[in-house]
Amino acid sequence: MNKVIQVLETMATDAYLVNKENMTTFLTTAEITTEQQQAITEKNADKLAETIADLPKIISYSQVLPTEDDQQEDDNQESDNESINKLLASSF
């Protein structure tokens, strides 16, 4: 993956590589696979990512927060529970 990043970095910083012929020449001399060269030429990020074996898998989880209605219901439930507990305590 490091080689691919170096190639992409060079391409981004070298104005000489804006020309398609110069870019193709540069890619053929770069130490990356033919599949990676094709993916870069085609500007296909998904295909390029598939060619990188050590690319970490990113897993994300979204945080789910209760809506205001859910929170009000929880507060009401707690109030009801407190009232019941007080009634039970006073009956003994």
Backbone as CSV, one residue per row, in Angstrom:
resi,resn,N_x,N_y,N_z,CA_x,CA_y,CA_z,C_x,C_y,C_z
1,MET,0.823,-1.182,0.000,0.000,0.000,0.000,0.869,1.249,0.000
2,ASN,2.007,1.170,0.668,2.885,2.316,0.773,3.344,2.804,-0.607
3,LYS,3.632,1.871,-1.497,4.079,2.242,-2.848,2.967,2.963,-3.606
4,VAL,1.746,2.491,-3.470,0.613,3.119,-4.149,0.434,4.542,-3.638
5,ILE,0.544,4.725,-2.334,0.401,6.058,-1.749,1.497,6.981,-2.273
6,GLN,2.715,6.476,-2.359,3.810,7.286,-2.880,3.553,7.682,-4.338
7,VAL,3.048,6.755,-5.136,2.747,7.043,-6.537,1.662,8.114,-6.629
8,LEU,0.594,7.958,-5.856,-0.491,8.938,-5.881,-0.024,10.309,-5.394
9,GLU,0.824,10.313,-4.386,1.366,11.570,-3.867,2.208,12.270,-4.922
10,THR,3.042,11.508,-5.603,3.872,12.072,-6.659,3.009,12.638,-7.785
11,MET,1.980,11.885,-8.147,1.091,12.349,-9.215,0.383,13.646,-8.822
12,ALA,0.054,13.780,-7.546,-0.664,14.963,-7.085,0.229,16.192,-7.004
13,THR,1.523,15.993,-6.834,2.414,17.132,-6.632,3.250,17.487,-7.853
14,ASP,3.274,16.640,-8.875,4.115,16.878,-10.043,3.245,17.308,-11.234
15,ALA,3.349,18.572,-11.604,2.545,19.108,-12.709,2.895,18.447,-14.039
16,TYR,4.085,17.896,-14.145,4.507,17.211,-15.362,3.609,16.017,-15.664
17,LEU,3.031,15.439,-14.629,2.223,14.231,-14.791,0.755,14.514,-15.136
18,VAL,0.435,15.768,-15.394,-0.930,16.102,-15.804,-1.204,15.548,-17.196
19,ASN,-0.200,15.529,-18.026,-0.304,14.982,-19.378,-0.489,13.473,-19.284
20,LYS,-1.470,12.941,-20.017,-1.791,11.512,-19.946,-0.608,10.633,-20.360
21,GLU,0.139,11.033,-21.385,1.301,10.246,-21.828,2.363,10.204,-20.748
22,ASN,2.618,11.347,-20.127,3.619,11.394,-19.057,3.173,10.551,-17.861
23,MET,1.878,10.605,-17.562,1.349,9.819,-16.449,1.493,8.319,-16.745
24,THR,1.185,7.915,-17.964,1.291,6.503,-18.342,2.740,6.035,-18.246
25,THR,3.654,6.851,-18.723,5.082,6.505,-18.637,5.513,6.376,-17.176
26,PHE,5.086,7.325,-16.364,5.426,7.290,-14.943,4.881,6.026,-14.278
27,LEU,3.631,5.676,-14.586,3.020,4.499,-13.964,3.715,3.207,-14.376
28,THR,4.176,3.118,-15.616,4.843,1.892,-16.053,6.193,1.714,-15.368
29,THR,6.802,2.821,-14.960,8.090,2.719,-14.270,7.926,2.619,-12.750
30,ALA,6.722,2.881,-12.261,6.474,2.815,-10.818,6.445,1.354,-10.374
31,GLU,6.774,1.129,-9.120,6.822,-0.227,-8.578,5.459,-0.649,-8.021
32,ILE,4.450,-0.628,-8.908,3.112,-1.074,-8.529,2.640,-2.082,-9.565
33,THR,1.606,-2.828,-9.230,1.135,-3.875,-10.135,0.412,-3.280,-11.343
34,THR,0.239,-4.105,-12.353,-0.466,-3.685,-13.563,-1.920,-3.339,-13.242
35,GLU,-2.528,-4.111,-12.360,-3.911,-3.814,-11.953,-4.011,-2.447,-11.292
36,GLN,-3.030,-2.134,-10.460,-3.028,-0.835,-9.796,-2.802,0.292,-10.804
37,GLN,-1.941,0.046,-11.774,-1.714,1.040,-12.825,-2.998,1.304,-13.594
38,GLN,-3.718,0.232,-13.941,-4.975,0.382,-14.681,-6.021,1.122,-13.850
39,ALA,-6.112,0.784,-12.583,-7.098,1.430,-11.714,-6.823,2.929,-11.596
40,ILE,-5.549,3.285,-11.477,-5.187,4.696,-11.387,-5.490,5.401,-12.700
41,THR,-5.149,4.777,-13.803,-5.413,5.367,-15.120,-6.914,5.561,-15.346
42,GLU,-7.705,4.588,-14.903,-9.161,4.653,-15.058,-9.818,5.534,-13.992
43,LYS,-9.036,5.995,-13.032,-9.543,6.784,-11.903,-10.644,6.028,-11.161
44,ASN,-10.381,4.745,-10.936,-11.341,3.861,-10.285,-10.827,3.521,-8.879
45,ALA,-11.284,4.273,-7.894,-10.811,4.101,-6.516,-11.203,2.746,-5.942
46,ASP,-12.404,2.270,-6.269,-12.845,0.969,-5.745,-11.947,-0.154,-6.260
47,LYS,-11.641,-0.112,-7.539,-10.777,-1.137,-8.133,-9.378,-1.067,-7.526
48,LEU,-8.890,0.143,-7.299,-7.570,0.316,-6.690,-7.563,-0.240,-5.272
49,ALA,-8.618,0.031,-4.519,-8.707,-0.472,-3.146,-8.712,-1.995,-3.113
50,GLU,-9.331,-2.631,-4.106,-9.370,-4.096,-4.164,-7.984,-4.695,-4.402
51,THR,-7.086,-3.931,-5.014,-5.754,-4.450,-5.324,-4.790,-4.334,-4.149
52,ILE,-5.205,-3.649,-3.119,-4.329,-3.434,-1.966,-4.689,-4.450,-0.895
53,ALA,-3.811,-5.402,-0.673,-4.091,-6.514,0.242,-4.069,-6.086,1.708
54,ASP,-3.219,-5.125,2.062,-3.084,-4.764,3.468,-3.912,-3.536,3.838
55,LEU,-4.918,-3.236,3.047,-5.801,-2.121,3.343,-6.687,-2.497,4.522
56,PRO,-6.657,-1.715,5.593,-7.458,-2.082,6.769,-8.944,-1.914,6.482
57,LYS,-9.732,-2.801,7.074,-11.181,-2.692,6.940,-11.671,-1.734,8.013
58,ILE,-12.392,-0.740,7.580,-12.900,0.260,8.504,-14.345,-0.073,8.814
59,ILE,-14.590,-0.257,10.081,-15.947,-0.571,10.531,-16.405,0.587,11.401
60,SER,-17.561,1.096,11.103,-18.067,2.195,11.921,-19.455,1.858,12.434
61,TYR,-19.749,2.411,13.547,-21.046,2.226,14.166,-21.642,3.605,14.412
62,SER,-22.886,3.735,14.121,-23.526,5.011,14.401,-24.133,4.963,15.798
63,GLN,-24.070,6.083,16.449,-24.608,6.165,17.799,-26.103,6.450,17.691
64,VAL,-26.887,5.683,18.391,-28.330,5.864,18.382,-28.733,6.501,19.700
65,LEU,-29.289,7.681,19.593,-29.728,8.387,20.787,-31.246,8.334,20.865
66,PRO,-31.778,8.263,22.066,-33.240,8.241,22.177,-33.825,9.577,21.739
67,THR,-34.977,9.518,21.143,-35.659,10.754,20.773,-36.239,11.379,22.021
68,GLU,-36.672,12.599,21.907,-37.233,13.274,23.072,-38.447,12.523,23.593
69,ASP,-39.251,11.968,22.693,-40.433,11.223,23.109,-40.047,10.013,23.953
70,ASP,-38.995,9.294,23.514,-38.537,8.130,24.270,-38.052,8.541,25.651
71,GLN,-37.359,9.657,25.697,-36.826,10.116,26.974,-37.961,10.527,27.909
72,GLN,-38.995,11.173,27.371,-40.128,11.554,28.193,-40.839,10.315,28.731
73,GLU,-40.977,9.292,27.885,-41.607,8.050,28.330,-40.804,7.417,29.462
74,ASP,-39.471,7.441,29.323,-38.617,6.892,30.381,-38.798,7.681,31.676
75,ASP,-38.861,9.017,31.561,-39.056,9.850,32.741,-40.405,9.555,33.378
76,ASN,-41.442,9.407,32.546,-42.773,9.092,33.073,-42.773,7.730,33.759
77,GLN,-42.076,6.763,33.168,-41.994,5.421,33.753,-41.313,5.483,35.114
78,GLU,-40.227,6.276,35.201,-39.522,6.414,36.467,-40.422,7.065,37.520
79,SER,-41.188,8.092,37.112,-42.096,8.758,38.045,-43.163,7.793,38.524
80,ASP,-43.694,7.003,37.619,-44.710,6.016,37.993,-44.136,5.002,38.971
81,ASN,-42.909,4.540,38.689,-42.271,3.567,39.586,-42.046,4.163,40.975
82,GLU,-41.633,5.429,41.015,-41.416,6.078,42.310,-42.727,6.198,43.075
83,SER,-43.798,6.558,42.368,-45.107,6.692,43.021,-45.571,5.353,43.578
84,ILE,-45.400,4.313,42.815,-45.799,2.977,43.271,-44.990,2.569,44.487
85,ASN,-43.696,2.820,44.460,-42.835,2.474,45.594,-43.244,3.238,46.847
86,LYS,-43.595,4.520,46.689,-44.019,5.322,47.846,-45.329,4.782,48.418
87,LEU,-46.249,4.431,47.525,-47.528,3.873,47.994,-47.324,2.563,48.730
88,LEU,-46.471,1.715,48.175,-46.209,0.437,48.819,-45.526,0.634,50.174
89,ALA,-44.595,1.593,50.238,-43.873,1.838,51.488,-44.814,2.389,52.550
90,SER,-45.741,3.243,52.141,-46.652,3.848,53.124,-47.732,2.863,53.586
91,SER,-47.995,1.814,52.820,-49.017,0.864,53.211,-48.530,-0.132,54.253
92,PHE,-47.245,-0.205,54.473,-46.714,-1.151,55.464,-46.638,-0.523,56.791
